[in-house]
Amino acid sequence: MNAHIAQRVSQELKIAPSSVEAVLSLLEQDATVPFIARYRKEATGSLDEEAIFAIKERYARLEELEARKKAVLSSLEERSLLSSVLEEQIRNAPSLTILEDIYLPFRPKRRTRASMAEEKGLAPLAERLLLQKGDDPAALALSFVSEERGVASEEEALQGALDIIAERISEHGEARRKMRLLFGRRGKIRSSVAKGKEEEGAKFRDYFSWEEPAAPAPSHRILAMFRGEKEKFLSLSVLPPEDEALRILREIFLLGSGPDSVLVDRGIVDGYRRLLAPSMETELRNALKKKADREAISVFAGNVKEVLLAPPLGPKNILAVDPGFRTGCKFVCLNRQGDLLHHGVIYPHPPRGDEKGSADTILRAAEKYEIEAIAVGNGTAGRETERFLRGLGLPSSIIITMVNESGASVYSASETARREFPEYDLTVRGAVSIGRRLLDPLAELVKIDPKSIGVGQYQHDVDQKELKKSLDTVVEFCVHAVGVDLNTASLELLSSVSGLGQSTAGQIMKYREANGPFSTRKELLNVPRLGPKTFEQAAGFLRVSGGPDPLDRSAVHPERYPIVERMAADLGCSVSELMKDPGKRSLIDPERYISGDAGLPTLTDILAELERPGRDPRQTFEIYSFTEGIEKIDDLAPGMTLPGVVTNITSFGAFVDIGVHQDGLVHRKHLPGGTESGLRPGQRVEVSVLDVDRARNRIALSMKGHGGRKKK
């Protein structure tokens, strides 16, 4: 750990130095962020996952800055260009941007017009002109004309000097700093349609002639314009008013009004237009892209988190249907653990329209497999299939509900699905995925790339490395918040657990297959290549139900079992009795058990866990249904009030499923209070229809006037 960097992280994030040092020390020991947040609260001062992750990220970026400083210093020293003043500037550079500005004039570069002019010996002429003593440029240039140096005329000498002046202006530290501020403050993003692309690029029509200040532009517009440019439908520029830029540069470099100053002014204009403006525009574009990426990734990650933490129905015998018209409705029957028991196809809809045969098939399957709930995919023919099933006269105890099937087709064609169901085709796998999503959304959705869950905003346009990092963090958070059943978890779910990874998770699966279910957490230590360190990181997040130790089904870490055993012994009861009896738990004084690294934060967590061992933080599942008779976009009319489910949150509003196979958009101006804050995917809401654009398959909705948002 670099103490200087740790101190800077502490100052920047306003977190106590001792907490920062503890986090960094634990990370160096290969502790994971979830483990540190949950089980090392005394060391970190009870920092949450967000703060720990911020420390980890900022430390890594500052390490990168220090490494770059060392590389720059080494390069300058090797070329005998390092002075004590320059070295001090480099060591004190607070950011990579400023560091690169300092290094820019000394950076080895390809041959430029300026470097070629310098090779001809014209640097002294440029330096004399920059002094602006009122000299006659032509007279000065005369002494630099030389056949030997390749300077044929005064004009050629002056042009070379101008090229040197232009480059020096573009590399000047103060000039770059002030230009950077100007571009950030006054830069405007302008887009226009590319010549001849009006029809082909119609989806970007809103940006065929667009202009707005760049800095406050919302992420969805920036990403849309950048996509249009990438696909060659739009031409973009991101520049401030040129006259303001030139005025700033003239204030720095223009010292007089003589003929040499007139020439320097030409160099200022050329340096700005040819070198400095493109460089600053690239910087601003990159900054806008990073900002837009951060916003889009943040929105997407928030949506994914809500979808992953959607309420589970829990263990039920499920009949799941992947609906369709021409190809029929594929259905599967699953037991309470999600194992596939039966599969088939029914054809209740046109063109075949075999309602009677389909009804008989479903009724027999429901009886034979003791079906307790039916999950219907919300894709094509979903509402029609739901209506058909509700009309079968099934027992009222059987739940019938729609399930969002986004990504089911991705799963069905994945390596994971092929590994789980090698003998079945894609349609069966897709139906299984729909059913398992009802049982436990998190356990099923971790098998799918989060980008395919259907809740994103320009997720394919943002930095994919940053997106993956953010989504991995979200999945990690959700998995650890809920906990994982060691005996039923899939490879993907186990792989997401602190300290495991795919290889170790695979070893656990093999051990489970060979030896049967785990009876205790401690048995994990028998798994090949799973050592004490991995056990420490993972065990608290893994649950074992029905074993001899009741603490194994809780979030109490095995390293703290002795504390609970002491509590029980002091009360003259077993651990199991302590967990069942709130009266006994109320007699516990946690301060009596403070020792070593187990302080009040840990003891408070232990007592909360004893009260509700293995508690699931997710909401309780609620049955939901759309308005009967509203099944397609043609059934809609302005003024209708309908129930709906939020499917996606974006920076410009919320998308809501109202049961017509096409989500409607509640623009942010039609949200309560004019903001989407507080809405989340899966939330039940009430909306009114504002407009139906059947030609473009668009539905405009409003949530105003409906008493705001409805709770789940």
C-alpha distance (Angstrom), angle and dihedral (degrees) to the residues before:
residue distance angle dihedral
M1 . . .
N2 3.79 . .
A3 3.82 105.6 .
H4 3.83 93.0 -158.7
I5 3.82 92.0 53.9
A6 3.82 91.6 44.2
Q7 3.81 89.6 53.9
R8 3.81 91.6 50.5
V9 3.83 91.1 49.3
S10 3.79 89.0 51.9
Q11 3.81 91.8 51.2
E12 3.81 95.4 44.8
L13 3.82 95.9 46.3
K14 3.82 94.0 36.1
I15 3.80 91.6 -128.6
A16 3.81 122.2 141.1
P17 3.85 112.0 -92.0
S18 3.82 91.0 -127.0
S19 3.82 90.9 55.7
V20 3.80 92.7 48.0
E21 3.81 91.8 48.4
A22 3.81 91.1 48.2
V23 3.79 92.2 51.3
L24 3.80 93.1 47.7
S25 3.80 91.6 46.7
L26 3.80 91.6 51.2
L27 3.80 91.4 47.0
E28 3.82 89.5 52.1
Q29 3.82 86.8 55.2
D30 3.84 88.6 56.8
A31 3.79 94.7 -106.1
T32 3.80 112.7 155.6
V33 3.80 125.1 -125.2
P34 3.87 94.0 -113.9
F35 3.82 91.3 49.3
I36 3.81 92.9 49.2
A37 3.82 92.3 47.3
R38 3.82 94.6 48.1
Y39 3.79 105.1 33.5
R40 3.81 108.4 23.5
K41 3.80 101.7 53.1
E42 3.80 94.8 131.8
A43 3.80 91.5 57.0
T44 3.81 96.0 47.1
G45 3.79 100.0 36.1
S46 3.83 90.4 -109.4
L47 3.80 95.2 -61.1
D48 3.80 113.2 177.3
E49 3.80 126.4 -129.2
E50 3.80 93.0 -94.3
A51 3.82 93.3 56.1
I52 3.81 92.8 44.2
F53 3.79 91.2 49.9
A54 3.83 90.2 48.6
I55 3.81 90.2 53.6
K56 3.79 91.1 48.9
E57 3.83 93.5 48.8
R58 3.82 96.7 44.0
Y59 3.79 93.0 47.2
A60 3.81 90.4 51.5
R61 3.83 91.8 50.4
L62 3.80 92.7 48.9
E63 3.80 89.8 48.1
E64 3.79 87.3 53.8
L65 3.83 89.6 51.9
E66 3.80 91.8 50.6
A67 3.79 91.3 48.9
R68 3.81 90.4 51.2
K69 3.81 91.1 50.0
K70 3.80 90.0 54.1
A71 3.82 91.0 49.7
V72 3.83 92.1 49.3
L73 3.81 93.1 47.8
S74 3.80 90.8 48.5
S75 3.81 91.9 50.1
L76 3.80 93.0 49.8
E77 3.79 92.7 46.1
E78 3.80 92.9 50.5
R79 3.81 89.3 54.2
S80 3.85 93.8 44.2
L81 3.81 91.0 -118.3
L82 3.82 98.8 118.5
S83 3.79 116.6 111.3
S84 3.79 125.3 178.4
V85 3.83 91.0 -110.8
L86 3.81 92.2 50.3
E87 3.80 91.3 46.5
E88 3.80 91.2 53.1
Q89 3.82 91.5 48.9
I90 3.79 91.0 51.6
R91 3.80 95.4 46.4
N92 3.82 91.0 49.6
A93 3.83 96.0 45.3
P94 3.83 104.6 127.6
S95 3.82 96.8 -157.5
L96 3.79 143.2 21.1
T97 3.81 90.7 -110.2
I98 3.81 93.5 57.1
L99 3.79 91.3 41.4
E100 3.80 91.0 54.9
D101 3.83 90.7 47.5
I102 3.80 89.8 55.3
Y103 3.79 91.9 47.1
L104 3.81 96.7 42.6
P105 3.86 98.8 90.1
F106 3.81 89.8 49.9
R107 3.77 99.1 41.1
P108 3.82 115.3 117.6
K109 3.76 104.3 -112.2
R110 3.77 141.3 175.5
R111 3.80 116.7 -90.3
T112 3.77 111.8 -73.4
R113 3.78 133.7 -176.5
A114 3.79 87.5 -99.1
S115 3.81 95.2 49.5
M116 3.80 90.8 49.4
A117 3.81 89.2 50.9
E118 3.80 90.0 50.3
E119 3.81 89.3 51.5
K120 3.80 86.5 58.1
G121 3.79 89.9 55.5
L122 3.81 96.6 -107.9
A123 3.84 97.7 129.5
P124 3.86 92.8 94.1
L125 3.80 89.5 53.7
A126 3.80 91.3 52.0
E127 3.81 91.2 47.7
R128 3.81 91.7 50.0
L129 3.79 91.8 49.9
L130 3.83 90.9 49.1
L131 3.83 88.8 58.0
Q132 3.84 87.1 63.8
K133 3.79 98.1 -155.5
G134 3.78 92.1 160.8
D135 3.83 94.7 -93.2
D136 3.77 124.4 160.0
P137 3.85 103.5 -108.8
A138 3.81 93.0 -151.4
A139 3.79 91.6 54.0
L140 3.79 91.1 48.6
A141 3.79 91.7 48.2
L142 3.78 94.2 52.0
S143 3.82 93.3 77.0
F144 3.82 90.8 53.5
V145 3.81 95.5 57.9
S146 3.79 105.9 110.2
E147 3.77 132.4 155.6
E148 3.77 89.4 -156.4
R149 3.82 91.9 57.1
G150 3.79 92.6 41.4
V151 3.82 96.8 -111.8
A152 3.80 105.4 132.9
S153 3.82 101.2 178.4
E154 3.78 147.7 7.8
E155 3.80 89.0 -103.1
E156 3.80 91.0 55.2
A157 3.81 91.3 48.1
L158 3.81 91.8 50.7
Q159 3.80 92.4 46.6
G160 3.80 90.0 52.5
A161 3.80 90.4 49.0
L162 3.81 89.5 49.9
D163 3.81 90.0 52.4
I164 3.82 89.7 53.2
I165 3.83 91.4 47.3
A166 3.81 91.6 49.4
E167 3.80 92.3 51.7
R168 3.79 94.1 46.1
I169 3.79 90.5 50.8
S170 3.82 90.4 50.6
E171 3.82 91.4 50.5
H172 3.80 97.4 43.3
G173 3.81 110.2 122.3
E174 3.81 97.9 -140.7
A175 3.81 92.0 43.7
R176 3.78 91.4 52.3
R177 3.81 92.1 46.7
K178 3.81 92.4 51.9
M179 3.80 93.1 43.4
R180 3.78 89.9 50.5
L181 3.80 89.9 54.2
L182 3.82 91.7 46.6
F183 3.80 93.9 49.1
G184 3.80 90.6 48.0
R185 3.81 93.8 47.1
R186 3.80 102.9 35.8
G187 3.79 104.9 18.8
K188 3.79 115.1 126.6
I189 3.77 126.6 -158.8
R190 3.79 111.4 -137.7
S191 3.77 126.5 -175.8
S192 3.77 132.8 -175.7
V193 3.78 134.3 175.0
A194 3.79 115.8 -91.1
K195 3.79 113.2 -113.2
G196 3.80 112.0 -83.6
K197 3.83 94.1 3.8
E198 3.81 98.5 101.0
E199 3.81 96.0 110.6
E200 3.80 99.8 31.9
G201 3.79 91.9 48.8
A202 3.81 96.4 44.1
K203 3.82 92.7 129.8
F204 3.82 87.2 67.7
R205 3.82 93.3 50.5
D206 3.80 91.6 121.7
Y207 3.81 88.4 65.2
F208 3.82 100.4 43.9
S209 3.81 88.3 105.6
W210 3.78 109.8 11.3
E211 3.79 135.0 148.2
E212 3.80 132.2 170.9
P213 3.82 140.1 144.0
A214 3.78 106.8 -76.1
A215 3.81 102.5 -142.6
P216 3.83 98.7 59.9
A217 3.84 95.7 35.3
P218 3.84 109.4 127.9
S219 3.77 118.1 -110.1
H220 3.81 96.3 -116.0
R221 3.83 92.0 57.3
I222 3.80 93.8 46.1
L223 3.80 91.7 49.6
A224 3.81 91.7 45.1
M225 3.81 92.5 52.4
F226 3.80 92.9 45.0
R227 3.80 89.2 50.6
G228 3.81 90.6 49.9
E229 3.80 89.9 51.5
K230 3.81 92.4 47.0
E231 3.80 90.1 52.0
K232 3.82 88.8 48.5
F233 3.81 95.8 -117.9
L234 3.81 95.4 110.9
S235 3.79 137.4 44.1
L236 3.82 114.1 -145.2
S237 3.77 137.9 -167.0
V238 3.80 129.3 177.4
L239 3.81 108.2 -165.2
P240 3.81 141.2 135.0
P241 3.83 122.3 -129.6
E242 3.78 105.8 -64.5
D243 3.80 94.5 -140.0
E244 3.82 90.5 60.2
A245 3.80 91.9 49.9
L246 3.81 92.9 49.2
R247 3.81 91.7 46.8
I248 3.84 90.3 56.1
L249 3.80 92.4 47.7
R250 3.81 92.2 47.4
E251 3.80 89.8 52.7
I252 3.81 88.5 56.7
F253 3.81 102.2 39.8
L254 3.81 109.9 19.8
L255 3.81 108.7 89.1
G256 3.81 103.7 165.0
S257 3.77 146.8 -3.1
G258 3.79 102.9 -110.8
P259 3.80 125.9 116.3
D260 3.81 92.1 -87.7
S261 3.85 89.5 53.0
V262 3.80 89.3 51.4
L263 3.79 88.1 55.5
V264 3.82 92.5 46.1
D265 3.81 87.7 52.6
R266 3.79 88.5 57.7
G267 3.81 87.7 53.2
I268 3.81 90.3 50.2
V269 3.82 91.9 53.7
D270 3.80 92.7 44.8
G271 3.81 92.9 44.9
Y272 3.78 91.2 51.7
R273 3.79 98.8 44.1
R274 3.79 99.1 38.8
L275 3.80 103.0 33.2
L276 3.79 118.6 5.1
A277 3.83 100.4 43.3
P278 3.83 94.2 49.5
S279 3.81 90.0 47.0
M280 3.81 93.4 49.3
E281 3.81 91.9 42.5
T282 3.80 89.6 54.4
E283 3.80 89.9 49.5
L284 3.80 92.1 48.9
R285 3.79 92.3 46.3
N286 3.80 89.6 51.7
A287 3.81 91.1 47.7
L288 3.82 91.7 48.9
K289 3.78 90.8 47.9
K290 3.80 92.4 49.7
K291 3.81 91.4 48.2
A292 3.81 92.2 47.2
D293 3.80 90.2 46.2
R294 3.80 91.6 51.1
E295 3.80 92.2 50.3
A296 3.81 94.3 45.1
I297 3.81 92.6 45.1
S298 3.80 90.6 48.1
V299 3.82 91.7 52.0
F300 3.79 91.8 44.5
A301 3.81 93.2 47.3
G302 3.81 90.4 50.0
N303 3.80 90.6 51.4
V304 3.80 92.6 47.9
K305 3.81 90.7 49.6
E306 3.81 91.5 54.7
V307 3.81 92.6 46.9
L308 3.80 92.6 48.7
L309 3.80 91.1 48.7
A310 3.82 93.9 47.6
P311 3.81 112.4 138.0
P312 3.82 113.8 -86.4
L313 3.78 120.7 -136.3
G314 3.80 88.2 -141.5
P315 3.82 129.4 -141.7
K316 3.82 108.0 -12.2
N317 3.78 135.8 139.8
I318 3.80 101.5 -103.8
L319 3.79 134.5 -158.0
A320 3.82 106.7 -163.4
V321 3.81 125.0 -167.3
D322 3.79 128.3 -160.2
P323 3.82 98.1 -162.6
G324 3.79 129.1 -143.8
F325 3.80 141.5 153.0
R326 3.80 112.7 -141.4
T327 3.82 96.7 21.1
G328 3.79 94.0 42.9
C329 3.80 131.8 -125.7
K330 3.80 114.8 -62.7
F331 3.78 113.1 -148.4
V332 3.78 135.8 -174.9
C333 3.79 134.8 -171.2
L334 3.80 117.5 -138.2
N335 3.78 130.6 -173.2
R336 3.80 123.7 -130.5
Q337 3.80 91.5 -82.3
G338 3.81 92.0 51.9
D339 3.82 95.5 -106.1
L340 3.80 115.8 152.3
L341 3.83 111.9 -111.9
H342 3.80 103.7 164.1
H343 3.80 142.2 -3.6
G344 3.78 136.9 -168.1
V345 3.82 147.3 144.6
I346 3.80 130.9 -108.8
Y347 3.83 129.0 -170.4
P348 3.81 107.5 -154.5
H349 3.82 95.1 146.8
P350 3.82 134.8 64.9
P351 2.95 138.1 -53.2
R352 3.82 89.0 42.7
G353 3.81 96.8 19.2
D354 3.81 97.7 -173.9
E355 3.79 96.7 164.4
K356 3.82 96.9 156.5
G357 3.80 96.0 48.6
S358 3.80 90.5 44.3
A359 3.81 91.6 49.5
D360 3.81 92.3 50.6
T361 3.80 91.5 49.4
I362 3.81 94.0 51.3
L363 3.80 94.5 44.0
R364 3.82 91.7 51.2
A365 3.82 92.2 47.2
A366 3.81 91.9 47.4
E367 3.79 91.1 53.2
K368 3.79 97.9 41.2
Y369 3.82 95.6 48.2
E370 3.81 95.1 36.5
I371 3.79 91.4 -122.7
E372 3.81 114.9 -155.1
A373 3.81 100.2 177.2
I374 3.81 138.9 18.5
A375 3.81 121.7 -146.7
V376 3.81 117.8 -160.0
G377 3.81 120.9 -166.5
N378 3.81 112.1 -123.2
G379 3.81 95.9 -135.1
T380 3.79 130.2 97.2
A381 3.84 111.6 -17.3
G382 3.80 90.5 5.6
R383 3.80 97.8 127.3
E384 3.79 91.9 41.5
T385 3.80 90.6 51.3
E386 3.80 91.6 47.6
R387 3.83 89.8 52.6
F388 3.82 90.8 48.7
L389 3.82 92.1 51.1
R390 3.80 93.4 47.3
G391 3.79 88.8 54.7
L392 3.82 95.3 56.3
G393 3.80 96.4 86.1
L394 3.79 93.4 -119.4
P395 3.83 116.6 172.5
S396 3.81 110.6 -76.1
S397 3.80 89.0 -124.6
I398 3.83 90.1 70.0
I399 3.80 111.6 94.4
I400 3.81 115.3 -138.6
T401 3.79 114.7 -166.5
M402 3.80 142.0 156.3
V403 3.80 118.3 -112.9
N404 3.81 125.8 -159.7
E405 3.80 104.4 -114.4
S406 3.83 98.2 -169.9
G407 3.79 108.1 142.8
A408 3.81 95.6 12.8
S409 3.79 90.1 115.8
V410 3.81 89.8 49.7
Y411 3.79 90.2 52.7
S412 3.81 93.2 45.9
A413 3.81 91.3 58.3
S414 3.81 94.9 41.5
E415 3.77 129.9 108.1
T416 3.81 87.9 -115.7
A417 3.81 92.1 58.2
R418 3.80 91.7 45.5
R419 3.80 89.6 51.4
E420 3.82 92.5 48.6
F421 3.81 96.7 41.9
P422 3.81 109.2 19.5
E423 3.81 93.5 158.4
Y424 3.82 96.8 50.5
D425 3.80 131.2 76.3
L426 3.80 129.1 -121.2
T427 3.80 95.4 -91.0
V428 3.80 93.7 57.9
R429 3.80 91.9 46.1
G430 3.81 90.9 50.6
A431 3.80 92.1 52.4
V432 3.81 90.6 48.5
S433 3.80 89.8 53.0
I434 3.83 91.1 52.1
G435 3.80 91.1 51.7
R436 3.78 95.0 46.0
R437 3.80 90.3 50.4
L438 3.77 87.9 62.9
L439 3.82 91.9 48.8
D440 3.82 95.0 47.9
P441 3.83 119.8 -13.3
L442 3.82 94.5 -167.4
A443 3.81 95.6 51.3
E444 3.81 90.9 51.2
L445 3.81 101.8 37.3
V446 3.81 94.5 53.6
K447 3.81 85.3 71.4
I448 3.81 90.9 64.4
D449 3.80 129.3 71.7
P450 3.83 101.8 -104.1
K451 3.82 88.8 -131.2
S452 3.81 87.6 69.2
I453 3.80 97.0 53.1
G454 3.81 90.4 90.4
V455 3.80 102.1 -121.5
G456 3.78 102.0 102.9
Q457 3.78 138.4 115.0
Y458 3.82 114.6 -146.3
Q459 3.81 88.5 -30.1
H460 3.80 91.4 158.4
D461 3.83 91.8 54.6
V462 3.79 99.2 53.0
D463 3.80 128.2 84.9
Q464 3.80 101.4 -70.3
K465 3.80 94.6 -154.3
E466 3.82 91.8 54.1
L467 3.80 91.0 43.2
K468 3.80 92.1 52.9
K469 3.80 91.6 47.2
S470 3.81 91.5 50.9
L471 3.80 94.5 45.5
D472 3.80 92.3 46.2
T473 3.80 87.3 54.2
V474 3.81 91.2 50.1
V475 3.81 93.2 49.1
E476 3.80 89.3 46.6
F477 3.81 91.3 51.4
C478 3.81 93.7 48.5
V479 3.79 94.8 46.6
H480 3.79 92.6 49.9
A481 3.80 94.0 43.5
V482 3.81 90.4 56.2
G483 3.81 101.3 32.3
V484 3.79 127.9 -137.0
D485 3.79 129.9 -100.4
L486 3.78 103.3 -128.0
N487 3.81 93.2 -152.9
T488 3.80 100.8 48.4
A489 3.81 104.8 28.3
S490 3.81 119.6 119.5
L491 3.79 123.1 -125.9
E492 3.81 90.5 -100.9
L493 3.80 93.5 51.3
L494 3.80 93.1 47.2
S495 3.81 90.2 46.7
S496 3.81 89.1 60.6
V497 3.80 93.7 57.4
S498 3.79 119.1 107.8
G499 3.80 112.2 -85.7
L500 3.80 97.5 1.9
G501 3.80 116.8 90.1
Q502 3.79 125.7 176.4
S503 3.79 97.9 -65.4
T504 3.80 96.0 53.1
A505 3.81 91.1 39.6
G506 3.80 87.5 55.0
Q507 3.80 90.2 52.8
I508 3.82 89.9 51.7
M509 3.81 90.3 51.1
K510 3.81 91.3 50.2
Y511 3.79 91.9 48.3
R512 3.81 90.8 48.8
E513 3.80 91.9 50.1
A514 3.81 92.5 48.5
N515 3.83 99.2 41.4
G516 3.78 105.3 25.7
P517 3.81 126.8 -121.4
F518 3.80 120.3 -13.7
S519 3.81 111.9 -106.3
T520 3.82 95.4 -166.4
R521 3.78 139.6 16.4
K522 3.78 89.4 -121.2
E523 3.81 88.9 64.9
L524 3.81 87.1 71.7
L525 3.81 86.9 78.9
N526 3.83 87.8 69.0
V527 3.82 90.7 63.0
P528 3.83 110.4 105.4
R529 3.81 113.9 -104.1
L530 3.83 92.8 7.5
G531 3.77 104.1 119.4
P532 3.81 134.9 -179.7
K533 3.82 94.0 -85.0
T534 3.80 93.3 53.7
F535 3.80 89.8 44.6
E536 3.80 90.2 52.7
Q537 3.80 92.4 51.9
A538 3.82 97.5 43.1
A539 3.81 110.0 29.7
G540 3.82 98.5 79.4
F541 3.80 91.9 56.8
L542 3.81 95.4 48.7
R543 3.80 121.2 84.0
V544 3.81 128.8 -152.2
S545 3.80 114.3 -170.5
G546 3.78 125.8 -163.8
G547 3.80 95.9 19.4
P548 3.79 128.3 128.4
D549 3.84 94.2 -96.3
P550 3.82 113.2 63.7
L551 3.79 90.7 -162.1
D552 3.81 88.8 68.0
R553 3.79 90.0 74.5
S554 3.81 91.8 53.1
A555 3.82 135.6 74.2
V556 3.80 90.9 -112.3
H557 3.81 106.1 121.8
P558 3.83 115.2 -121.4
E559 3.81 89.1 -122.6
R560 3.84 86.6 66.2
Y561 3.81 97.5 48.0
P562 3.85 91.0 99.5
I563 3.81 89.7 59.9
V564 3.82 91.9 54.3
E565 3.81 90.8 44.8
R566 3.83 89.3 53.6
M567 3.80 90.2 50.2
A568 3.79 91.0 52.1
A569 3.81 93.1 44.9
D570 3.80 91.1 50.5
L571 3.81 88.9 54.7
G572 3.80 93.3 44.6
C573 3.79 95.4 -118.1
S574 3.80 140.9 101.9
V575 3.81 123.7 -94.8
S576 3.80 88.3 -111.1
E577 3.80 91.6 54.7
L578 3.78 90.9 47.2
M579 3.78 90.5 54.4
K580 3.81 92.5 49.4
D581 3.82 98.9 43.2
P582 3.83 116.8 70.8
G583 3.79 89.7 -175.7
K584 3.79 92.0 61.9
R585 3.81 91.8 45.0
S586 3.80 90.3 53.1
L587 3.82 89.0 61.5
I588 3.80 92.6 60.7
D589 3.81 116.6 108.0
P590 3.83 103.0 -159.8
E591 3.82 92.7 -159.6
R592 3.81 89.0 67.8
Y593 3.80 89.2 65.6
I594 3.80 100.0 48.8
S595 3.77 108.9 124.8
G596 3.78 138.4 146.0
D597 3.80 109.2 -31.0
A598 3.82 94.4 -11.3
G599 3.80 105.6 95.2
L600 3.80 134.1 159.3
P601 3.84 95.5 -71.6
T602 3.80 91.5 58.1
L603 3.80 93.5 41.3
T604 3.81 91.3 49.3
D605 3.80 89.5 52.6
I606 3.81 90.9 48.8
L607 3.80 93.2 52.4
A608 3.81 91.6 47.5
E609 3.79 89.5 51.1
L610 3.79 93.1 49.0
E611 3.79 88.0 55.5
R612 3.80 93.7 54.2
P613 3.81 108.8 11.8
G614 3.79 113.9 -155.2
R615 3.81 91.3 -0.4
D616 3.79 115.2 -172.0
P617 3.82 111.3 -131.3
R618 3.81 92.6 -156.5
Q619 3.79 123.9 107.1
T620 3.82 121.7 -99.7
F621 3.80 114.1 -91.4
E622 3.81 115.7 -105.8
I623 3.79 127.8 -167.0
Y624 3.78 113.2 -119.4
S625 3.79 134.5 -171.8
F626 3.80 136.2 -179.1
T627 3.80 126.7 -128.4
E628 3.80 111.9 -70.3
G629 3.79 114.1 -116.3
I630 3.83 93.9 24.3
E631 3.78 102.4 100.4
K632 3.82 107.1 130.6
I633 3.77 138.4 32.3
D634 3.83 91.4 -102.1
D635 3.82 88.4 63.7
L636 3.81 91.3 63.7
A637 3.78 128.2 93.7
P638 3.80 132.1 174.9
G639 3.78 112.5 -91.2
M640 3.80 96.6 34.3
T641 3.81 116.8 134.6
L642 3.80 113.6 -146.2
P643 3.80 141.0 169.6
G644 3.78 115.5 -115.5
V645 3.79 146.0 169.7
V646 3.80 123.1 -122.4
T647 3.80 107.6 -121.3
N648 3.79 103.0 173.6
I649 3.80 140.1 10.8
T650 3.81 119.8 -150.1
S651 3.78 134.8 172.5
F652 3.82 89.7 -100.6
G653 3.81 99.5 46.2
A654 3.78 146.4 -60.6
F655 3.81 131.2 -64.0
V656 3.79 116.1 -139.0
D657 3.82 129.7 -164.8
I658 3.81 109.3 -139.4
G659 3.81 94.5 173.0
V660 3.82 102.0 -94.4
H661 3.85 99.9 107.9
Q662 3.81 90.7 -106.7
D663 3.79 121.7 80.5
G664 3.79 116.8 -130.9
L665 3.80 123.8 -136.2
V666 3.78 123.0 -124.5
H667 3.80 100.2 -162.0
R668 3.79 113.0 -141.4
K669 3.82 90.1 -109.4
H670 3.81 88.6 60.8
L671 3.80 94.9 49.9
P672 3.82 120.1 99.4
G673 3.78 106.6 -84.0
G674 3.80 90.1 4.1
T675 3.80 94.6 -83.5
E676 3.79 138.7 95.3
S677 3.83 90.5 -141.7
G678 3.79 110.9 135.5
L679 3.80 96.4 19.1
R680 3.77 117.2 116.8
P681 3.80 137.3 -177.8
G682 3.79 110.8 -87.9
Q683 3.80 93.5 29.4
R684 3.81 116.9 137.8
V685 3.80 112.4 -126.9
E686 3.80 141.1 165.6
V687 3.80 118.6 -125.6
S688 3.78 139.9 177.2
V689 3.80 124.2 -138.3
L690 3.82 112.6 -115.9
D691 3.79 101.2 173.5
V692 3.81 140.6 -7.2
D693 3.81 117.2 -151.5
R694 3.80 101.4 -171.1
A695 3.82 93.9 175.7
R696 3.81 91.6 60.8
N697 3.81 94.9 28.5
R698 3.81 91.9 -121.4
I699 3.80 129.1 145.4
A700 3.82 122.4 -164.8
L701 3.80 115.0 -155.5
S702 3.79 138.0 -180.0
M703 3.78 133.3 -152.9
K704 3.79 95.3 -169.5
G705 3.78 116.3 112.7
H706 3.81 94.1 25.6
G707 3.76 98.9 97.7
G708 3.80 92.0 -94.2
R709 3.79 122.0 -88.9
K710 3.75 127.1 -7.1
K711 3.77 120.6 -133.8
K712 3.76 122.9 -124.4
